[in-house]
């Protein structure tokens, strides 16, 4: 009797674990952003627990993938499903870790100084955009739907634009003493975390395309330019009297 039924059963378990992993990651980022929007640090413990659970499931996925390759020598679509799962599991683990980092920064912000409302509103908007793209990528993975993520790189542009805009505003606020350097550093961290989360969602979408079609998508847009702050945006320092 062929060993292929064992491979088929292993692929089913792998898909179930990947679904669990993606759902946990999505819950983690939603919980973190909810805490940011409400200025509530009480959910931080939940995010820390989710991060540990995500890591544990990710490790289970990695072991499963290695065992399936070693035991059954999968080819074609089966091999793509396994190798793509290995890469996606890493991206989902990073989503969990960044969610934990966001929860930690929110805690530090609440302890150091009252946050500036309009900056928190802007960061919450960036968080909501990030959740949208992660939700799209996770749904594509669970449903094995490559069409829903064909344009995920273009959807990423809205997050990149807001990230760049917020970064420049925060640096100007620090330079003009509108916020303290400590608070500004926290805002910059949150801004950067959301931008990185967005990149991981894009990675997941592109891995789903490869997993389901065998085509390796390429990023069609030009690479992101380094974020710079225009000197004209920063008022000159006062001349000593």
C-alpha positions in Angstrom: 0.0 0.0 0.0 1.3 3.5 -0.9 2.4 5.9 1.7 0.4 8.7 0.0 -2.6 8.4 2.3 -0.2 9.3 5.2 0.8 12.4 3.2 -2.8 13.3 2.6 -3.6 13.0 6.3 -0.6 15.1 7.2 -1.5 17.8 4.7 -5.0 18.0 6.3 -3.5 18.4 9.8 -1.1 21.0 8.4 -3.9 23.0 6.9 -5.9 22.8 10.2 -2.8 24.1 12.1 -2.3 26.9 9.6 -5.9 28.0 10.0 -5.5 28.0 13.8 -2.3 30.0 13.5 -3.7 32.6 11.2 -6.8 33.0 13.4 -4.7 33.5 16.5 -2.5 36.1 14.7 -5.6 38.0 13.5 -7.0 38.0 17.0 -3.7 39.2 18.5 -3.4 42.3 16.2 -7.1 43.1 16.6 -6.7 43.0 20.4 -3.7 45.3 20.3 -5.3 47.8 18.0 -8.4 47.8 20.1 -6.3 48.6 23.2 -4.6 51.5 21.2 -7.9 52.9 20.1 -9.5 52.8 23.6 -6.3 53.7 25.4 -6.7 50.6 27.4 -3.8 48.5 28.7 -5.9 45.8 30.4 -5.8 43.6 27.3 -2.0 43.5 27.1 -2.0 40.2 29.1 -4.3 38.6 26.5 -1.9 39.7 23.7 1.1 38.3 25.5 -0.7 35.0 25.9 -1.7 35.0 22.3 1.9 35.6 21.3 3.0 32.5 23.2 0.2 30.4 21.7 1.1 31.6 18.2 4.7 30.7 18.7 3.8 27.2 19.9 1.5 26.5 16.9 4.2 27.9 14.6 6.7 25.4 16.0 4.2 22.6 15.5 3.7 23.7 11.8 7.5 23.8 11.3 7.9 20.2 12.7 5.0 19.0 10.6 6.4 20.4 7.4 9.9 18.9 8.0 8.4 15.5 8.8 6.1 15.5 5.7 9.1 16.3 3.5 11.4 13.8 5.1 8.8 10.9 5.2 6.9 11.3 1.9 9.1 13.3 -0.5 6.1 15.4 -1.7 6.2 17.0 -5.2 4.3 19.6 -7.2 1.3 21.1 -5.4 1.8 19.2 -2.2 5.4 20.4 -2.0 4.3 24.0 -2.7 1.7 23.7 0.1 4.3 22.6 2.6 7.1 25.1 1.7 4.6 28.0 1.5 3.2 27.0 4.9 6.7 27.2 6.3 7.1 30.8 5.1 3.6 31.9 6.0 4.0 30.5 9.5 7.0 32.8 10.0 5.0 35.8 8.8 2.1 34.9 11.1 4.5 34.5 14.1 5.9 37.9 13.3 2.4 39.3 13.4 1.9 37.9 16.8 5.2 39.3 18.0 4.5 42.8 16.6 1.1 42.7 18.3 2.9 42.0 21.6 5.3 44.9 20.9 2.4 47.2 20.2 0.7 46.2 23.5 4.0 46.9 25.4 4.4 50.3 23.8 0.8 51.2 24.7 1.5 50.3 28.3 4.7 52.5 28.4 2.8 55.4 26.8 0.1 55.3 29.4 2.7 55.3 32.1 5.0 58.1 30.7 2.5 60.8 29.6 -1.1 61.3 28.4 -1.0 60.6 24.7 -1.9 63.3 22.2 -5.4 62.5 20.9 -4.9 63.4 17.3 -1.7 61.3 17.0 -3.4 58.4 18.6 -6.3 58.8 16.2 -3.9 58.7 13.2 -2.1 55.7 14.6 -5.4 53.9 15.2 -6.4 54.6 11.6 -3.1 53.1 10.5 -3.8 50.1 12.7 -7.2 49.7 11.1 -5.7 49.7 7.6 -3.2 47.1 8.7 -5.9 44.9 10.2 -7.8 45.1 6.9 -4.9 43.9 4.8 -4.0 41.1 7.3 -7.7 40.0 7.3 -7.6 39.9 3.5 -4.4 37.8 3.5 -5.6 35.4 6.2 -9.0 34.9 4.5 -7.1 34.1 1.2 -5.0 31.5 3.1 -7.9 29.8 4.8 -10.0 29.7 1.6 -7.0 29.1 -0.8 -8.2 32.1 -2.8 -5.4 33.7 -4.8 -7.6 36.1 -6.7 -8.5 38.0 -3.5 -4.8 38.9 -3.0 -3.7 39.6 -6.6 -3.5 43.3 -5.9 -2.4 43.1 -2.3 0.8 45.1 -3.1 -1.3 48.0 -4.5 -3.5 47.9 -1.4 -0.3 48.2 0.7 0.3 51.7 -0.7 -2.3 53.3 1.5 -0.5 52.0 4.6 2.9 53.1 3.3 1.6 56.6 2.5 0.1 57.0 6.0 3.3 55.6 7.6 5.5 58.1 5.8 3.2 61.0 6.6 3.0 60.1 10.3 6.7 59.6 10.6 7.4 63.1 9.3 4.8 64.7 11.5 6.2 62.9 14.6 9.8 64.0 13.9 8.6 67.6 13.4 6.6 67.5 16.7 9.8 66.3 18.5 11.9 69.0 16.9 9.4 71.7 17.8 9.0 70.3 21.4 5.3 69.6 20.8 6.0 66.2 22.3 8.8 64.9 24.3 11.5 62.7 22.6 10.3 59.8 24.7 6.7 60.0 23.6 7.8 60.7 20.1 9.9 57.6 20.1 6.9 55.5 21.2 4.8 57.0 18.4 7.6 56.2 15.9 7.7 52.6 17.1 4.0 52.1 16.7 4.2 53.7 13.2 7.0 51.4 12.2 5.3 48.2 13.7 2.2 48.8 11.6 4.3 49.3 8.5 6.1 46.0 9.2 2.9 44.2 9.9 1.6 45.3 6.5 4.7 43.9 4.8 4.1 40.5 6.5 0.5 40.5 5.2 1.8 41.2 1.7 4.2 38.3 2.1 1.3 36.0 3.1 -0.8 37.0 0.1 2.1 36.4 -2.3 2.8 33.0 -0.7 -0.9 32.1 -1.1 -0.6 32.9 -4.8 2.5 30.6 -5.1 0.9 27.9 -3.0 -2.3 27.7 -5.1 -1.0 28.5 -8.6 2.7 27.8 -8.7 3.5 31.3 -9.9 6.0 33.4 -7.9 4.5 36.9 -7.9 6.9 39.8 -8.0 6.5 43.2 -6.5 5.6 45.3 -9.5 6.1 48.7 -7.9 9.4 50.4 -7.2 11.0 49.7 -3.8 10.1 51.9 -0.9 12.1 55.1 -0.7 13.8 55.9 2.6 11.6 58.2 4.7 13.0 61.7 5.0 11.9 64.8 6.7 11.9 68.0 4.7 14.1 70.6 6.4 11.5 73.2 5.5 9.0 71.5 7.7 11.1 72.1 10.8 11.2 75.7 12.1 14.8 77.0 12.7 16.2 77.0 16.2 15.9 80.4 17.9 18.9 82.6 17.6 20.7 83.0 21.0 20.3 86.5 22.3 
